Amino acid sequence: MLAGVKFGGSELVGLIVAVSFAAGLNVYATVATLGLLTHAGLLDLPSGLHLLSSWWVIAAAGVLFAIEFFADKIPAFDLFWNALHTFVRIPVAALMAYGATSQLSPEKQLLAALAGGAIALAAHGGKTAARVAVTPSPEPLSNFALSAGEDTLAVFLTWLATQHPIAAASIVAVFLVVIVVVLRWVFRAMSRALKGLFCGPENELPPRKGRELNAA
């Protein structure tokens, strides 16, 4: 365990990677978990993140997590909720990465913040893409199961990052590869669909007639 031990080097990188990804899934669960682990004596937060151990912050994060727990499981509304939280999850992840590196130079702090925000963006984008795919389903259980899985993963990754940061970062790396592959497939499918919509067969010149016009 890392209780009473200062994060540094690869452990600090692992913490930032895993916690940023968790924040991209559920920022309130991530913040509340970090604060509770600190009070339980299982974690010694970097000095720049000591604010997260405040009971006021933990209580606020807990209340917001309770609201998100229900809002994020309502089909269609969850898309609006996730779109709105683009402006919450990513900035908070960047700020936590910035605070976690308070002992480093300003340049490295900025780099950590950008990395944290980018990782949270990838997690948030993957979550949103999954919701878009699942929402058209007529039954609500798929939305509920997906949201519950995301909440559980966010809490688990946050806990694992405080105990085994390298292992947590390795798991996140696998998820990031999967998200990149899936998002590339989604974008290509959307691109083909748009090309088919705007450049349908009725807008194309028949091959033979086209050759005759070119010859003339």
N, C-alpha and C positions, 0 to 999 in steps of 0.2 A: 504494500500500500504506500501511497504517497503522502499520507498524513504527516505533517510536520517537516516535509521535505520540499525544498524550493524547486519549482519547475525550471529546467534549463536545457539548452541544446535540443536534442531530438525529442525529449519529453515535452518540451514547450511546443514544438512544431506539431507533435501528435495531438496535444490538447487543443490547439487552435484549429487544426483540420477537422477533428471529430466534433468539437463543440459548434463550429461554424456550420457544419452539415446538419447537425441536430437542430440548430436555430432556424435553418432554412425549412425544416419540416414543421417544427412547433417551437417558436421562440419563447413562449411563456412557460412551457414545460421545462425547457432547457434552463432558463434563469432560475425558476423555482427549485429545480433539482440541484443545481450548483450551490444555491444558498443553503438548502437543507443538508446537503452532504458536508458543508463546512461546519454547520452547527452540530452535526453528529460526530465531528472529529475525524471524519474520513478524508478530509481534503484541506490542504493549506493553499488557499488561492493566491495567485500572484498579487502583489501590492496594488496594482492598477485595477483589480477586480474586487477589492474588499467591499465595495458598495453593495455587491450582490448578496452579501451575508446579512444585510440589514433586514430586520423583520418586516419593515414597511415595504421593502422591495419584494420580499418573498410573498407577503400577503397580497400585494397588488398583482404579482405574476400568477398567484394561485387563483384569484378571482377571475382574471382574464383567461386563464387556462380553462376554468369551469365554463365560461361563456363560449369559448372556442370549441370545447368538447362537444357541445350540442349544435352550435352553428355550423361546424365543419362537417356534420353528418346529415345535413338536409340537402337532398338532391337539388341541383340548379342554384340554390342559394349559396352552396359551398363554393361555386365558381366565382361569385361576386365577393365572397369573404376572402378567398385566396388572392384575387386580383387586388383587393384593398390592402392585403398584408404584404404585397410586394414592397410597399413603402415602410414596412415595419421590420420584417424579418431580416432583410439584407442590411439595412443601416445598423441595426442592433448587433448583428453578427460582426460587422466591420468594427464597431465601437468596442466590442468585447475583445476582438483580436488586437486592437490598438492598446487597450488597457492591459492585456496580458503581457505585452512587451514593453511596459513602461520603463524597464531597466535598460532597454536598448537605445540606440541612437534614434533621432527623429526619422531619419531615412528608413531605417529598418522597421520602425513602428508603422510608417506609412505603407511600406511594402506588405507588412503583416495585415494591416487593415484592408488593403486591396485584395489580398489573397482570401481573407475571411469573407469578405463581401462576395467575391467570385464563387467561392465554394457554396455559400448560402444561396446564391442565385441559381446555381446548378441544381441544388436540392429542391429549391422552390419551383424551378421550371419543370423538373421531373414530376414533382407532386401535382402541379397544375395539369400537365399533359395526361397523367393518369386519371385525374378527375374528369377531364374532357372526354376521355375514352369510356369511362364508367357511367357518367351521368345519364346518357341516353337509355340506359338499362331501365326497364319498367319497374323492377323491384328495388326497394331502398336498401336491402341488406348488403349489396356490394359496396355502396357508399359508406355504410356504417363500418363494415369490416375493413375497408381500405383506410379509413380515417383512424380507427382504433389501432391498426397496425402501425400507422405513421406515428401516432402518439407514443406507442410502446417503444418503437425504434428510437425516437428522440430521447426518451428517458434512459433507455439502455445504453445508447452511445455516449450520453453525457456521463453516466456512471462509469462506463468502461474507460472513458478518456481520463478519468481521475485516478483510476487504478492501474490500467495498462494502456497508456496513451499510444504506444506504437501499434499494438494490436487493433485499437480503435481506428487509428489512421489507416491501417491496412484494409480494414473492412470498408471504410469510406472510399478508398481508392477503387475498390471493386464496384461499389455503387456508382461512382462517378463515370467509370468506363461504360457501365450498362446504360446510364442516363444519356451519355453522349451518343452511343450507338442508336438508342431508341429515338432520341430527338432528331438525329440525322435522317432516320427512316421516316419519321413523321413529316419533316420539312420537305423531303423528296416527294412523298405521297401528295402533300398539299400542292407542291409545285406542278406535279403532273396533272392534278385535278384542275388547277387554275388554267394551265395551258389548254386542257381539253375544253374548258368552259369558254375561253376567249378565242381559241383557234380551232374551233370544231370543224368537222368535215365540210360544212356548208361554206366555210370561208376559205377552203383550200382549192387551188386550181387543179383540175384534172391533169394528170401527168402528160397524156398525149397532146391535149390542147396546149399545154404549157410549152411543149417542145416545138409545136408548130409556130407559136407566137415568137419564140426565141429564134427560130430559123428565119422568119420574115424579118 
